[in-house]
Amino acid sequence: MTATGSLVRERAAAARAAARTLARASTAVKNAALERIAALLEERAAAILEANARDLAYAEAQGLDAAFVDRLTLTPERIRQMAADVRNVASLPDPVGEMFDVRTLPNGLLIGRRRVPLGVIAAIYEARPNVTIDIASLCLKSGNACVLRGGKEAVNSNRALGEVVQAALESAGLPPSAVEVITDPDRAHIDELLQANDLIDMVVPRGGKGLIDYVRAHATMPVVAHGDAVVHIYVDEFADLEMALRVTENAKTQRYSVCNAVDTLLVHAGIAPRFLPALARQWAGRVTLIADDRALAILGPFVSEGLALERATEETWRTEHLALRCGVRIVDTLEEAIAHIERYGSHHTDAILTEHYGRAMQFVEEVDSAAVFVNASTRFTDGAQFGLGAEIGISTDKVHARGPMALRELTSYKWTIFGNGQVRT
């Protein structure tokens, strides 16, 4: 076995052993560890920011793009939000041990399902160091151990955050190895991790299509993916114009470098002559619009007012921009908008803006995405925003977990049956 393999299997085996202890831990003990994580994030904020600064210097030296650097960046406010999210997880009901679907059979057996941890979760992710804390806190509360492998660009940040988590676990009387953070950037670790199906129960890749495809092709354990997100907003002819401008502004510019920011606006021909000029004035000098021919005809005159405008290509509609860029296409019907989303979308998040109830419900029923919004910003697709505390990722798969994956999505169940001497005849 190589040195790389020894390291990964040693860490995964330690996490496996810790998982048995964690699965039996009381809610009070798990919450104590979570509260300690939050406190240490605040106490060690300066050291965490110093570690993050080293990662940012590396990213800038490598010429990484602005969206990537933004996702990598920690600030005092982002650390405070991380601590708040951990405390939110602590405040949520503990799913472990919950009984559901309980019933009594005709033969008198009392049967139900009891929620249990999955065991050991591996996560492979890029850029965002806050993911380290999100995944660790959710796994801890749901009784799972985890093995975390972040990207090489966030090595120093992830190491500092991993030390926070392990110190908190130890202070609560839990094994520190319940959260193993692999900071060695050797890519061979990924291959070794994906082969360790005897130690790891599920792997969650978070990143670009290349990472997702690689993990799907090589993993020997179940995969639940957080992949690309091409996000749409359909502006219906019955949309309230002021609301539509407010929602699209938030969905694109509130934080453009994340997966739930809008990528394509589909605008009904009936509202386009009013909506697009107003949008052009709103985004002039800030957001580049990549428009089809019909939208170009309306938006063209606003170039003189500072609007950045480009002609769309087929690739435009498949692109997750992660930048202040947005595709614009005019459609003639709701059905055409839905067909566009089905063809080019990623089944992540899509929204309709309309005052017409029937059209809203048709969109909700026919758009096959993990999260479908009516008259609200797509930026709400987030575990914390959904009241789940945090998320391990946003699943676009159609398995037990879809959309933001939080506490319940990190559990399975065992059938539990109580009898008084019944035998099968």
Secondary structure, 3 states (H helix, E strand, C coil): CCHHHHHHHHHHHHHHHHHHHHHHCCHHHHHHHHHHHHHHHHHCHHHHHHHHHHHHHHHHHCCCCHHHHHHHCCCHHHHHHHHHHHHHHHHCCCCCCCEEEEEECCCCCEEEEEEEECCEEEEEECCCCHHHHHHHHHHHHCCCEEEEECCHHHHHHHHHHHHHHHHHHHHCCCCHHHEEEECCCCCHHHHHHHCCCCCCCEEEEECCHHHHHHHHHHCCCCECCECCCCCEEEECCCCCHHHHHHHHHHHHHCCCCCCCCCCEEEEECCCHHHHHHHHHHHHCCCCEEEECHHHHHHHHHHHHHCCEEEECCHHHHHCCCCCCEEEEEEECCHHHHHHHHHHHCCCCEEEEECCCHHHHHHHHHHCCCCEEEECCCHHHCCCCCCCCCCCCEEECCCCCCCEEECCHHHEEEEEEEECCCCCCC
